[in-house]
């Protein structure tokens, strides 16, 4: 070996993704030892870096350190030669020459994390989240989730939306109802925001188009595979619309942009997770009542509830739409007024229905949106009709009083979308540190 | 006029920023009427659009609608001819031909919002936030704030940081102490996260470099010009550092990138607000104790507290550094152990001081950062030494137990940075909807 005289710190520190450009060179690379596979006279040593797992080879002949000095989950800096290797998918591997050990674990992991899949219960997967996320596939889920949010932002900036940061501690809930977390705010009662609804509407009066990607909080007691008590909401709101259809148009374009963005920038994770991305041509739009009837007819189900969907109906509708239109998304439009919040605009022709929509994706609601009431008198009248106390909404109604354009928007659950995109049945698999009625840690 | 026969909806709908390319054309444009200035036989009508205020001219001769139909804060679509106008800064104005009124306010605003400045108390400014933000300069503050966050994200993506979403409802506080909001979580005690500290550290074990821009919550009872009870924290955390200086290096580059980004993409708002952006060459780094002594010497002040800065000292230090080095930023390094949290790494040579820093900008602390303890035994020993209950940190210590690289990071208050960048003495001016001990609405 003629590498002995090279001063380690003079060597190029290389990112895993750049290795392919350094074949034949001696470099330095750092990371965590993901896996050691001992063979008869050598060992494969997988190094986990920021976004890759790189194969290294330890050989007694070339490596200037004892094999025993390496343990899984140690953090190290290797001095290594990048050698071409035809049998490797990436076309090279690292011949390990020297190692500098930065830290070592004090115990081996309680769960095996370096197999293709973390083979354990969802309970364990979540209980040991700081460790199980180190699995190559587990972390890829959240790299993709980054990509989804990043794509949404980039799209919305391009459409002249302004990003805002609205408060999460609020004096009144947006959606009303019981599923709101209360807290003591210096002796006053306060709540955690269920959505940025009020604020994003106010900001339409300021910037015309706004968005926010931030946590929202729902004190729902449901312990299901699709409910979280805290999740990341992608919200946009836009003014000067001529109808609620424009909101669906915008979301459709946003989703299309996102899918192309993932293909372009996150193909590594898409491949690793074997993701089947949906194709968006034109998302079918079906009226709520028609949708209920379609499902009833196709599956011979009696309609029990004319005001809302049962989860099973959402699944069947998605199935049906896919069969009939080839689309894995479907907009269900014009939900009954009774099931929508006080700010939902009603149809002029039929006040029983609202100018609103849900987006179902692979059987699950991922978005709720619609046009909002922008007239002051109309909003006050509706509040009164619903028996709500107008005075409580004084700061909310300020915008209506002083002029608002026709507007509407939508909120999308980032974890739900991620889960469905990756084919998970439980939204927790796509939530970094889930919060549910039974889980507050880690 | 030969425009009468054009069908309105066949006309091009133009964004304000594109008008300059349509001089001589008849177009349609929507927005809110910001201001009407009546002259003898015509009127100036300012239209507020997403990001601009555009000057329109009403003339009895050309405009095919009565002047009285226009009121301030109505939302409208104008059909207008774009005419060259030398006296205008932008080189054109709109000759208003037709108007379609979409909505009208029911009352005029309680505060004048369409002068150069909203001339009222900070109390009123904040009480009427949904309205006062419609002022051209007020909203420009938050457009710039968008730019700051956007620049940070772009920089961090470029440095291979992964964006994460960590929970805001937590079982234990990161910083400890009393200033934490409690809430009832289905009968269990829970808290609002004071910072994403624990989670971003865990994620260093997963992605090596991570960041988050999200709300944090501090139940501080201070009612000062620099405290908020909820603010937007820009947090990053990075692994495989060789010293805490690398964190300062990264922040320095992030800030430099941001300043250039604002120049390039937000010059409109910088001009409107007459912002004097600071110049970063190399941010001076001064040890905590030296900094105390510098101030003491230069201003003849007795040092009363050897463990922390008084706000007045931070101001004087900034003043001094600017005089001596020409820098409006200064890193104060190696804060006393007593004043830093349990996870702060101490100096090997002097355990009384930590490998940490604050960044002061124009007299105010805007960032706290430092290297963290990454060894399990070291962290457990320090917890014990501080008399803390190790068992309470079980899920936090999981990462240390199973191997962590040397790492550190920082948190930056987005509102404080925005305020200081714009020369505001009170951070509330740079907070969209501030939360303080006395304010929970709007």
Interface residues (C-beta under 8 A of the other chain):
Chain A: X15 X30 X31 X32 X49 X50 X51 X73 X74 X75 X77 X102 X103 X104 X105 X106 X107 X108 X109 X128 X129 X130 X131 X133 X134 X139 X142 X143 X145 X146 X149 X150 X153 X157 X160 X162 X163 X164 X165 X166 X167 X168 X169 X170 X171 X181 X182 X183 X184 X185 X186 X188 X190 X192 X199 X202 X203 X205 X206 X207 X208 X209 X214 X215 X217 X219 X221 X229 X230 X232 X239 X240 X374 X375 X376 X377 X395 X396 X398 X399 X400 X401 X402 X403 X404 X405 X406 X414 X432 X433 X435 X437 X440 X441 X442
Chain B: X15 X30 X31 X32 X49 X50 X51 X73 X74 X75 X77 X102 X103 X104 X105 X106 X107 X108 X109 X128 X129 X130 X131 X133 X134 X139 X142 X143 X145 X146 X149 X150 X153 X157 X160 X162 X163 X164 X165 X166 X167 X168 X169 X170 X171 X181 X182 X183 X184 X185 X186 X188 X190 X192 X199 X202 X203 X205 X206 X207 X208 X209 X214 X215 X217 X219 X221 X229 X230 X232 X239 X240 X374 X375 X376 X377 X395 X396 X398 X399 X400 X401 X402 X403 X404 X405 X406 X414 X432 X433 X435 X437 X440 X441 X442
